Amino acid sequence: MRRILLFLTVLFGLLASGELGAQTPLSVNKWFGALACGGSVTGASANTLGGLGHFSVGLTGTLTRPDIGILTASAGSASGVLRLGVLSGSTLGPGINGIGSLDVYFKAGQMFVNAETPSNAGHLGGGIVLGLLRNSIISPAVSLTLGWHKTASLDVTASPLDFDIFKAEVSTFVFRAEVSKNLFVVTPYAGLGANRNNAKLRRILELRTERTETDAVYYAGIEWNILLLRIGIELGRTGDQTYGTLGTRLTL
């Protein structure tokens, strides 16, 4: 009986330590998706640009409060986004256009984590925006976004104990479905999708951990239209992580 109790105690301890070890990569997954991708990955409404010769350049800033181990930290990112029109799409009739339009985007920036010790790392990514409809007087804009984003090695301290310091590299495959409607002065938009996150971690004792998971993403925002300038604010949630984003872009 004592041997059985001892065995069960050891087994429970191993399972508990394994579960605790899994919490750290899980949390890194969630807040990396929020910082690097946000909801609207390009920091814009659902409307495509309109084909070759059209482009936009913009800046976005995102803030969130991730749980890292036993800490609740603060984290943010600043990113530049370049978006290029490729295809203008087909027209079915008055006010029904942009079917099959296509943009490509490139995104790069820096993320900052203020946990037990401050840390920062660069991130980059890119992808496509496929237009199902372009905005018109009678129709909203509807689009799908597919992309891939990755961070450089990021030092994260999960607790005040030195042996909980680790290096993290995270990559995220992105899917979004978005809708928006230009109301002249403002353009409200909303979307949902998923982040497929992969986190690779290396602790200071060279113990390596890897975890992959998928988080649902949903968000809403609004852009103010000032001639060629767009200024936007967005709130969203990915996994259990809430974030806020401010952005501005110039569209031609």
C-alpha positions in Angstrom: 0.0 0.0 0.0 2.8 2.4 0.9 4.5 1.6 -2.4 1.3 2.4 -4.3 0.8 5.7 -2.5 4.5 6.6 -3.1 4.1 5.7 -6.8 1.0 7.8 -7.1 2.6 10.7 -5.3 5.6 10.7 -7.7 3.4 10.3 -10.7 1.2 13.2 -9.6 4.3 15.3 -9.0 5.7 14.6 -12.5 2.4 15.4 -14.2 2.1 18.7 -12.2 5.6 19.7 -13.1 4.9 18.9 -16.8 1.7 21.0 -16.7 3.5 23.9 -15.1 6.3 23.7 -17.7 3.6 23.9 -20.4 2.2 27.1 -19.1 5.1 29.3 -20.2 5.1 28.4 -23.9 1.3 28.6 -23.9 1.4 32.2 -22.6 4.1 33.2 -25.1 2.0 31.9 -27.9 -1.0 34.0 -27.0 0.6 37.4 -26.6 2.9 37.1 -29.5 -0.1 36.7 -31.8 -1.7 39.7 -30.2 1.5 41.9 -30.6 2.7 40.9 -34.0 -0.6 40.3 -35.7 -3.4 42.0 -33.8 -6.8 41.5 -35.4 -6.6 43.3 -38.6 -3.0 42.2 -39.5 -2.5 45.1 -41.8 -4.0 47.7 -39.4 -6.7 48.6 -42.0 -10.3 48.0 -43.0 -11.3 45.1 -45.2 -11.1 47.1 -48.4 -8.4 46.0 -51.0 -6.4 48.7 -52.7 -7.5 48.4 -56.3 -4.7 46.7 -58.2 -1.3 47.7 -59.5 -0.2 51.2 -58.8 -2.1 51.4 -55.5 -0.3 51.1 -52.2 -0.4 52.1 -48.6 2.2 52.6 -45.9 1.4 52.7 -42.2 2.4 52.4 -38.6 0.7 50.5 -35.8 1.2 50.3 -32.1 -0.2 47.5 -29.9 -0.5 47.1 -26.1 -1.4 44.1 -24.0 -1.0 42.6 -20.5 0.3 39.1 -20.8 0.6 36.5 -18.0 4.2 35.2 -18.0 4.6 32.4 -15.5 3.7 33.8 -12.1 3.9 37.4 -13.4 1.4 39.8 -15.1 3.6 41.8 -17.3 3.1 44.6 -19.8 4.0 44.3 -23.5 3.8 46.3 -26.6 4.9 46.5 -30.2 5.6 49.1 -32.9 5.3 48.0 -36.5 5.6 49.4 -40.0 3.2 47.9 -42.7 3.7 48.2 -46.5 0.7 47.0 -48.6 0.8 46.8 -52.4 -2.2 46.3 -54.8 -1.7 43.4 -57.3 -5.1 42.6 -58.8 -8.1 44.9 -59.1 -10.6 42.0 -59.4 -13.8 41.6 -61.5 -16.9 43.6 -61.7 -20.4 42.1 -61.9 -22.4 45.3 -62.1 -22.9 48.8 -60.7 -21.6 48.8 -57.1 -20.5 45.1 -57.2 -16.7 45.1 -57.9 -13.3 43.9 -56.6 -14.3 40.2 -56.8 -11.0 38.3 -56.7 -8.9 41.4 -56.0 -5.5 40.8 -54.4 -3.0 42.8 -52.2 0.3 41.7 -50.7 1.6 43.0 -47.4 4.9 43.1 -45.5 5.1 43.9 -41.8 8.2 44.4 -39.6 8.8 46.0 -36.2 9.9 45.6 -32.6 8.2 44.1 -29.6 8.9 45.0 -26.0 8.2 43.0 -22.8 8.4 44.4 -19.3 8.4 41.4 -17.1 10.8 40.6 -14.3 13.5 42.0 -16.5 12.7 44.2 -19.7 13.4 42.6 -23.0 12.8 43.3 -26.7 13.0 41.6 -30.1 12.3 42.2 -33.7 9.5 40.6 -35.6 8.6 40.4 -39.3 5.9 38.8 -41.5 3.9 39.0 -44.7 1.0 37.6 -46.6 -1.9 38.3 -48.9 -5.3 40.0 -48.7 -7.9 38.4 -51.0 -10.9 40.7 -51.8 -14.3 39.1 -52.1 -16.0 42.5 -52.5 -14.7 46.1 -52.7 -16.5 48.9 -50.8 -19.0 50.8 -52.9 -22.2 52.9 -52.2 -24.3 49.7 -52.1 -21.9 47.1 -50.8 -19.5 46.6 -48.0 -15.9 45.4 -48.4 -15.3 41.7 -47.6 -11.8 40.1 -47.6 -9.7 37.2 -46.4 -6.2 37.5 -45.1 -3.5 34.8 -45.0 -0.1 35.5 -43.5 3.0 34.3 -41.6 4.8 36.1 -38.8 7.9 35.4 -36.7 9.8 36.9 -33.8 13.6 36.9 -33.3 14.9 35.3 -30.0 13.2 37.0 -27.1 14.5 36.8 -23.5 11.7 36.3 -21.0 11.8 36.0 -17.3 8.9 33.9 -16.0 9.5 34.5 -12.3 12.1 36.2 -10.0 14.1 33.0 -10.0 17.0 33.0 -12.4 16.4 29.5 -13.7 13.1 30.6 -15.1 14.8 32.8 -17.7 14.4 31.4 -21.2 14.7 32.4 -24.8 11.6 32.2 -27.0 11.1 32.1 -30.8 7.5 32.2 -31.9 6.0 31.9 -35.4 2.3 32.4 -36.3 0.2 31.5 -39.3 -2.6 33.9 -39.6 -6.2 33.6 -41.1 -8.7 36.5 -41.0 -12.2 37.1 -42.5 -13.1 40.8 -42.4 -15.9 43.1 -43.3 -16.1 47.0 -43.4 -18.2 49.8 -44.7 -17.0 53.2 -45.7 -19.4 55.8 -44.2 -17.4 58.7 -45.8 -15.9 60.2 -42.6 -15.4 56.9 -40.8 -15.1 53.3 -41.7 -16.1 50.7 -39.0 -14.8 47.2 -39.5 -14.9 43.8 -37.7 -13.4 40.5 -38.2 -12.6 37.0 -36.9 -10.1 34.3 -37.6 -7.4 32.2 -36.0 -3.7 32.3 -35.1 -1.8 29.0 -35.5 1.1 29.5 -33.0 4.3 27.6 -32.6 6.6 28.5 -29.7 10.2 27.2 -29.3 11.8 27.8 -26.0 15.3 27.2 -24.6 15.9 27.5 -20.9 19.3 28.5 -19.6 20.1 24.9 -18.8 19.6 24.1 -22.5 16.3 22.3 -21.9 14.1 22.8 -25.0 10.4 22.9 -25.2 8.1 23.3 -28.2 4.3 23.8 -28.4 1.8 24.4 -31.2 -1.8 25.6 -30.7 -4.5 27.5 -32.4 -6.2 30.5 -30.9 -9.4 32.1 -32.1 -9.2 35.9 -32.8 -12.1 38.4 -32.9 -12.0 42.2 -33.1 -13.6 45.4 -34.1 -12.3 48.9 -35.0 -12.9 52.1 -36.7 -10.9 54.3 -39.1 -11.3 58.1 -39.5 -10.8 59.1 -43.2 -9.0 62.4 -43.7 -8.4 62.7 -47.5 -5.6 60.1 -48.1 -4.9 59.6 -44.4 -6.5 57.0 -42.2 -6.3 57.0 -38.4 -7.7 53.9 -36.7 -8.3 52.3 -33.3 -9.0 48.6 -32.7 -9.8 46.4 -29.7 -9.7 42.6 -29.9 -9.0 39.3 -28.2 -6.9 36.3 -29.2 -7.0 33.3 -27.0 -7.4 34.7 -23.5 -5.4 37.9 -24.4 -7.1 41.3 -24.8 -5.2 43.9 -26.7 -5.6 47.5 -28.1 -4.1 48.9 -31.3 -3.7 52.4 -32.7 -2.6 53.0 -36.3 -2.2 55.4 -39.1 -1.7 54.9 -42.8 -1.4 56.8 -46.0 -3.2 55.2 -49.0 -2.7 56.0 -52.7 
